[in-house]
Amino acid sequence: MIRPKVKIYTDGACSGNPGPGGYGVVLEYNGTVKEISDGEKMTTNNKMELTAVIKGLEALKKPCDVILTTDSKYVVDSIEKGWVYKWRDNNWMRTKKDRALNVELWEQLLALLEVHNVEFCWVKGHAGHPQNERCDELAVNCYKKFL
């Protein structure tokens, strides 16, 4: 089966950490662009970064090949370096004393990664990448409604 090829761009933002937060997602498929965004009154930047990735993948109606671009080292490194899989295998412990954060979100993301073939791409934030800048704009606009 040939999977649709989709590009997803994501960003999360917070005013304070924790504080009001938002996320933005831009999906591109066959020349069509869809944007998704929302926010929370009290959250963290990492939660918004993860939520953006999850919402982007959840928007796909069938299994896809995805290039997912984000400025979140937290997300990219946790997946690419295998940290999240080690945390899960260790009952969500990062070390013998430190529990992993955002477990519910990581569990959601890992389930989605079993459905879609996802290649993660990291880009520097606030460096002029058009879709990353748009995702940031969407995220900031969402948290501003809580200020």
Number of C-alpha atoms within 10 A of each C-alpha: 4 7 12 13 14 17 19 24 26 34 33 32 30 27 18 12 13 14 18 23 32 36 32 33 32 23 22 17 13 9 6 7 11 12 16 17 24 20 25 17 17 16 19 21 22 22 21 25 26 23 26 29 25 21 18 23 25 13 12 14 7 11 18 18 16 22 16 21 22 27 22 21 16 12 19 18 14 16 17 14 10 11 13 22 15 15 19 16 10 14 11 19 17 16 11 7 7 9 14 16 14 13 16 8 16 24 14 14 19 15 12 17 16 10 13 16 15 18 14 18 15 14 15 12 14 11 10 11 12 11 20 24 18 19 26 24 18 25 28 24 19 23 23 15 13 15 10
